[in-house]
Amino acid sequence: MDTPLRTLVKSLTWQALGLMLMTLIGAGVTGSVAEGGGIALAGAGTGLVAYALHERLWARIRWGRRG
């Protein structure tokens, strides 16, 4: 099982990647990097919390594990 710190670092790196991609997508849709970045930040904030909670929940479920 991952430590809480490892879960946090995984969450942060995942969100950094998502933030960059969503900024590009948002900028492409809106024509504005600032607006695209705002959309990306809102998504990153909620996604960070959801991902961390999801990881911690699945860490408690034994189904599908070996050993």
Summary of the structure (lengths in Angstrom):
residues: 67
radius of gyration: 15.2
end to end distance: 12.2
largest distance: 51.4
contacts: 167
relative contact order: 0.16
helix: 81%
strand: 0%
